[in-house]
Amino acid sequence: MKRKTIARDISWLSFNGRVLQEAADASVPLRERMKFLGIFSNNLDEFFRVRVATLNRMIELTGKSKINMHLELSPEKILDEIQSIVLEQQGEFTNTWETIKKELEKEKIFLVNEKQLNKDQQKFVQLHFEEEVRSNTIPLMVESIPHLPYLRDKSIYLGVVLSRRDGSMKRKYALIEVPSLALGRFVILPSPFPDQHHIILLEDIIRYNLRNIFSYFGYDKYGSWAFKVTRDAEIDLDNDISTTLIQKIEKGVRNRRKGKPVRFVYDKDMDSGLLEYLTKRIGLSKKNNLIPGGRIHNFRHFIDFPDVFTKKGQRKKPFTHPLLVKVPRATDVVLERDVMLHFPYHSFNPVIDMLREAAIDPDVTAIKITCYRLAQNSKIINALINAVRNGKQVTVMLELRARFEEEANLEWKIRLEEEGVKVLIGIPNMKVHAKICMIKKRANSHTIHYGFVSTGNLNEKTATIYGDHCLLTSDRNIMADVNRLFNFIEKRKVNILKSCKMLVPCPILLRRELLRMVNKEIKIAKSGRPAAITLKMNSLSDEELIYKLYEAAAAGVEIKLIVRGIFCMFTESKKFVGQVTAISIIDEYLEHARVFIFHNDGKEKTYISSADWMVRNLDHRVEATCPVRDEGIKKELKDILDIQLADNVKARWLDNGLSNAYKRDRKEKKVRSQIEIYNHLYQKTVKHTAPGGLKQAGDAEKSVVFL
């Protein structure tokens, strides 16, 4: 049977291939190319920890059954295809890294290994090992250990073979965990010339000192090769009613560290006897994603490569929204009109300012907010704690099951509760993913509500690199529905959701409304009138909605799609009458926003949302999709999407063959959408700003991209 959609996991690998393209792009600054290598590596680690682990579980549960989320493809076939693609991408990765190393040398940056040190560097490495590394390095003589200790996920290990050159002693194997978490991965060496930078990896410092580490065993020959193990990171929440959700998550986080291995990445030049020994002791076979690679592993650390580059990036700073420049209080503006912030171009500060203002406003009585992923030293949390100290009632919906944020959010829960904040921890079998806030304020003899609805996390750090939209509003109808969402989270009664009049929440309502709106476009197209749908999101994988888009295209509806990551829809078909345009933009900022625009017979409907078109978002999460009512903001959003659709520098076609071909036309003027959007919004701000210039926020930061 011919597939009607692209398998989700294969589509995701195609997305990560686009990330790898950025690392290979010579027009990208060298430091950024190294970061993209790190992002690619980190993404792949998480993919194996979650998605490949899930496929392995499906095989265990269903045996050879083909009944699964990948249509007619069995988990075994998907895993085989993953293995093939990953090996191909590994080759591309290696070639890209070799090219980047040559570029580094042109900039007089040398990544040297233990065999390339001059005498001064050898002395430095010996001293550094004795002073910093030795106490953090404990070798395991694995052959004498009956049960191999759990090898930690995300750690790098050196597999060591000890022998004598004359063959008089039996070979022995040892393992050393590289203490990169404690010491960092990179060490800057003394350089022979002042304009050069010599850098060595921590594992190569250990390699240089192997003789020192194992001297008392009597061996005189040492071979060592790096490897890493990736483990199943899914948390099982059992049905034991005697334990709380918090206890289950705490147990799950502990068990995650001992999850089943799902991938083994190793130096392709590793001693064959050592490789066979390790895979046998760990309990792996050729079906367990054994990935031969280069000498270096865990490239995610390269995101934090030492800043020794002479050519610095030209990233522009975010600027203050024009309506919020030189105003005493952001709250006063929001109480008068809607304001849409576009991150990372606009500063995130007004969101924090609004919460700070609420914290000290004597007329504010309560604040309710959802938190999914928070910054490490969250200014959001600080503002909320100050609000409690000022006598406000503060309620925080803290999603403890936000993947890989479980431990951090448990710690936030403890701190918030110690300060007197009411902490909600979600709904069984349903994550709260909506990004909403409601502030309750007394005004004369009545109560008003204001706050915001956002497409992205309330995280001031990621707001400098994630493309998102945040609507600051005091619209009575929107805020009434935000209040209903909080009531649903607390009381868990579906009828509360069904009473929403302006927001379109998940679960239940958004799927139904999306189908209704697409059906309306189909009906309009069949009557011969213009019909169009423009969608931007992170992922599109829901089969029901994909089939509905197929139906719309066949009816003549023009469909424009901007999807960064997973994309399971075929865009090329002889049955399509309406044009289907689908692109993915991978650039300096992570495109994270969700925007839905329906032509609606000329009366355009525009929404921002926290939800992707995925089963998990639509049916198993609490999400908020918010209509944009202000005509100026609607036009601004459409302008941004039009600029992205015109991108011919960083956009790739999302075609049936997953080719990742760049959308380029030599005849057209170059449009790099992230630069054009910055300029567009900046110029718009300049026109509305009084003489004296713009307020600019602090320096932007770069962080790891988590999917």
Summary of the structure (lengths in Angstrom):
residues: 707
radius of gyration: 27.3
end to end distance: 31.2
largest distance: 94.3
contacts: 2327
relative contact order: 0.10
helix: 41%
strand: 22%
